[in-house]
Amino acid sequence: MSNSPSTHNRPRVWLITGCTSGFGKLFVSAIVARGDKIIATARNVSALDEFKDTPNVRLLNLDVTATQGELDARATTALELFGGVDVLVNNAGYVLSGAWEELTHEQVLHQFHTNFFGQMNVTRAFLPHMRHRSSGTIIFMSSIAGWLGVAAGGPYSASKFALEGAAESLQKELSPLGIQVHLAVLGQFRTNILAEGRRQVPRPTPAIDAYDTVIETLARRQEETNGKQPGDPVRAVEWILDVVRDEGSVAGKEVGLRIVLGSDAQKIIRDQCLNTLRDLDQFDEFSRSTDFPGAGRVDAYS
Ligand SMILES: NC(=O)c1ccc[n+]([C@@H]2O[C@H](COP(=O)([O-])OP(=O)(O)OC[C@H]3O[C@@H](n4cnc5c(N)ncnc54)[C@H](OP(=O)(O)O)[C@@H]3O)[C@@H](O)[C@H]2O)c1
């Protein structure tokens, strides 16, 4: 549950990154329909013209890969639009695929700048505001790719694994300050994320033919999945709104760090947990045997 009883159902101000498409765009109408206000941001807000006259919507240019100084300045502007921000949704992202050996440092860095450092830096820009008010909710759009690596899927997975770890730590830092953090761990949802021109599978010239099969298999799978993903993004957005606003079937329930959305996400995470438990059991004695003989216990991290 992301609300104390005193704040329950009061109108909130949301700021969402990457609103030109997919989840971001769906958030805009869904938030307004619940009576909340939204600062819809995008690299180029001219792509959001359809919302320019919508009451309770303000548009703001925001590229999540901008410098911290630029993001801080955007945050200052954003906070003036409705007098504050209650909910930050770190949504902007894209999928870079390819073989480790073939991808360049610059390509992977750009994936991280968007999917990981972008989220960290935008969040850092709004934290002073939320910390001073001792309230706020921060949502990160994570993925089953942050739980499972697939061949040629390394860069996107790495960015989402990094996000999972960083957000888990952030939740522990911010919970005593009255700020909520959630990771929406999404399965495959029918947005534009795998559309041609959005998904990226760059290869060098000449390509290394040893990787042809894994890359072509992943690229074909992405192409075939595009438009047929099992997840309905409208439902996912409504669910996230329910969690933040403490409404619907989650009303009154304590929602933890992770909001797992999608039957595929449920299965992958469950299987990963069971496989990890099996590996731990199989090598239990062996793993423990590396302690110094007679070593005392130190406090475990939690
Ligand atoms: N759909 C899924 O199955 C799925 C599953 C797990 C997680 N997710 C996550 O959900 C989030 C939204 O994805 P989506 O499915 O809605 O994909 P989408 O339809 O492709 O939308 C992605 C959005 O991110 C924006 N964006 C990309 N780089 C940006 C930048 N540097 N600064 C600001 N905005 C930027 C895009 O804007 P432009 O128009 O300017 O490119 C676009 O608005 C992503 O973080 C994604 O990883 C999606």
The ligand as a Tripos MOL2 file, in Angstrom:
@<TRIPOS>MOLECULE
LIG
   48    52     1     0     0
SMALL
NO_CHARGES

@<TRIPOS>ATOM
      1 N1          6.2760   -3.5840  -23.4590 N.am      1 LIG1
      2 C1          6.8580   -4.5360  -22.7620 C.2       1 LIG1
      3 O1          6.6700   -5.7370  -23.0150 O.2       1 LIG1
      4 C2          7.7540   -4.1670  -21.6140 C.ar      1 LIG1
      5 C3          8.1660   -5.2180  -20.7650 C.ar      1 LIG1
      6 C4          8.9970   -4.9200  -19.6970 C.ar      1 LIG1
      7 C5          9.3840   -3.6230  -19.4640 C.ar      1 LIG1
      8 N2          8.9760   -2.6270  -20.3150 N.ar      1 LIG1
      9 C6          9.4580   -1.2760  -20.0310 C.3       1 LIG1
     10 O2          8.3990   -0.3420  -20.0870 O.3       1 LIG1
     11 C7          8.9330    0.9380  -20.4440 C.3       1 LIG1
     12 C8          8.0900    1.5530  -21.5510 C.3       1 LIG1
     13 O3          8.1980    0.7370  -22.6880 O.3       1 LIG1
     14 P1          7.0100    0.5390  -23.7440 P.3       1 LIG1
     15 O4          6.7340   -0.8990  -23.7920 O.co2     1 LIG1
     16 O5          5.9230    1.4830  -23.4910 O.co2     1 LIG1
     17 O6          7.8120    0.8960  -25.0860 O.3       1 LIG1
     18 P2          7.5720    1.9720  -26.2430 P.3       1 LIG1
     19 O7          6.1720    1.8950  -26.7360 O.co2     1 LIG1
     20 O8          8.6640    1.7240  -27.2120 O.co2     1 LIG1
     21 O9          7.7960    3.3840  -25.5140 O.3       1 LIG1
     22 C9          9.0710    3.7410  -25.0500 C.3       1 LIG1
     23 C10         9.0740    5.2230  -24.7110 C.3       1 LIG1
     24 O10        10.3700    5.5580  -24.1860 O.3       1 LIG1
     25 C11        10.7690    6.7810  -24.7820 C.3       1 LIG1
     26 N3         12.2020    7.0210  -24.7480 N.ar      1 LIG1
     27 C12        13.2060    6.2780  -25.2670 C.ar      1 LIG1
     28 N4         14.3920    6.8790  -25.0220 N.ar      1 LIG1
     29 C13        14.1240    8.0170  -24.3390 C.ar      1 LIG1
     30 C14        14.9230    9.0500  -23.8020 C.ar      1 LIG1
     31 N5         16.2580    9.0590  -23.9260 N.pl3     1 LIG1
     32 N6         14.3110   10.0630  -23.1180 N.ar      1 LIG1
     33 C15        12.9720   10.1010  -22.9900 C.ar      1 LIG1
     34 N7         12.1550    9.1650  -23.5090 N.ar      1 LIG1
     35 C16        12.7310    8.1300  -24.1770 C.ar      1 LIG1
     36 C17        10.2230    6.6940  -26.1950 C.3       1 LIG1
     37 O11        10.1970    7.9930  -26.7520 O.3       1 LIG1
     38 P3         10.6140    8.3450  -28.2800 P.3       1 LIG1
     39 O12         9.3200    8.3390  -29.0410 O.co2     1 LIG1
     40 O13        11.2370    9.7030  -28.1710 O.co2     1 LIG1
     41 O14        11.5670    7.2830  -28.7190 O.co2     1 LIG1
     42 C18         8.8410    6.1340  -25.9150 C.3       1 LIG1
     43 O15         7.9640    7.1640  -25.5620 O.3       1 LIG1
     44 C19        10.3960    0.6990  -20.8340 C.3       1 LIG1
     45 O16        11.2370    1.0530  -19.7510 O.3       1 LIG1
     46 C20        10.4590   -0.8000  -21.0650 C.3       1 LIG1
     47 O17        11.7440   -1.3280  -20.8400 O.3       1 LIG1
     48 C21         8.1740   -2.8630  -21.3850 C.ar      1 LIG1
@<TRIPOS>BOND
     1     1     2 1
     2     2     3 2
     3     2     4 1
     4     4     5 ar
     5     4    48 ar
     6     5     6 ar
     7     6     7 ar
     8     7     8 ar
     9     8     9 1
    10     8    48 ar
    11     9    10 1
    12     9    46 1
    13    10    11 1
    14    11    12 1
    15    11    44 1
    16    12    13 1
    17    13    14 1
    18    14    15 2
    19    14    16 1
    20    14    17 1
    21    17    18 1
    22    18    19 2
    23    18    20 1
    24    18    21 1
    25    21    22 1
    26    22    23 1
    27    23    24 1
    28    23    42 1
    29    24    25 1
    30    25    26 1
    31    25    36 1
    32    26    27 ar
    33    26    35 ar
    34    27    28 ar
    35    28    29 ar
    36    29    30 ar
    37    29    35 ar
    38    30    31 1
    39    30    32 ar
    40    32    33 ar
    41    33    34 ar
    42    34    35 ar
    43    36    37 1
    44    36    42 1
    45    37    38 1
    46    38    39 2
    47    38    40 1
    48    38    41 1
    49    42    43 1
    50    44    45 1
    51    44    46 1
    52    46    47 1
@<TRIPOS>SUBSTRUCTURE
     1 LIG1         1 GROUP 0 **** ****
